[in-house]
């Protein structure tokens, strides 16, 4: 006698409703939904933060490259100068 019959599930549902009541179950559902929404929001903010950090790193590399090229050109011209 397992929980494979619909009658077992219906009896269990009635017992849970009697113990907790519909208002508590509704509150649990809304609390769970709020937790899931805030988790999704935090995950999307984290992904946006990672994208922004990657963009900043790329910008810093691009900004550093011309300076390095300029210093390399300066060193080359100094080596060639008599």
N, C-alpha and C positions, 0 to 999 in steps of 0.2 A: 504494500500500500504506500506508494510514493506520491510525489506531487505532480503526477502526470495527468490527473483528471481536472477538468474545469471546475468541478464542484469543490475540490480542495482549495483552489485558488480563490474562488468566490467566498468561501467560509473564512479563509485567511484575510481577505480584504475587509470583510465585515468586522472581524475581530480587531484589526488594526484601526478601522474607523471608529469603533467603539472605545478603544483605549485612548487614541490620540485626539480624536475629533477632527472635523473638517477644517476648522480654523487653524489648528496647529499644522496640519498637513499643507495647507495653503501657504502658511508662513515659511515652512521648510522649503517648499518649492520656489517661492520668490527669493529666499535667501540663497538657495543653490544657484538660481539663475543669475542673481547679482554677482555671485562669486565667479561664475564662468565668464560673465561679461568683463569684469575687472581683470581677470586673468588674460583674456584675449587682448584687452586694451594694453596691458603691460607688455605682452609679447610683441604687439605691433609697435609700441614705443621703443622697445629694445631693438627691434629690427631697423627702425628708422634711425636710432642712435648709431647703430653699426654702419648704416649707409652713410650717415653724416660724417662719422669718423673716417671712413674710407675715402670720402670725397675730400676731407680736409687733408688727409695724408697725401692724396694725389696732388692737390694744389700745392702743398708744401714741397713735394718733390719737383713739381714743375717750376716752382719759384726758385728752388735751389739750383736747378740745372743751368739756367743762364749765368748765374754767378760763378759756378764751377767752370763753365765754358769760357767765361771772360777771364778768370784767373789762369786757366790753362793757356789761352791765347797770349796773355800777358807774359807768362813764363816762356813761351815759345819765342816771342819777339825779343825778350831779354837775352835768351840764349843765342839768337842770331846776331844781335848787336855787337859791333866790334869793340 
